[in-house]
Amino acid sequence: MNKKRFSVTFVLDVEEDGNILSTVENHHVDDMCDLVRNTFHDIDDVTLDNLNVRERT
């Protein structure tokens, strides 16, 4: 089976008063990681590897 790999980098702005981020600020990077992983979870023929999330100031 042939595969193609893609590396994707993007900046995601999140409203702080929304319900995406947990109440614990130290977990916000993990919250974003979970959000992206869950987005691709049910798409067939796609595996998300090596996801890196960094909080920007």
MOKA-V312982 format. One record per pair of residues at least 12 apart in sequence whose ideal C-beta (glycine too) atoms are under 6 Angstrom apart, sorted by sequence separation. I is the first residue (numbers start at 0). J is the second residue. If there is no record, write none. Layout:
# MOKA-V312982
<<I	J> <I	J>>
This chain:
# MOKA-V312982
<<32	52> <31	52> <28	52> <28	54>>
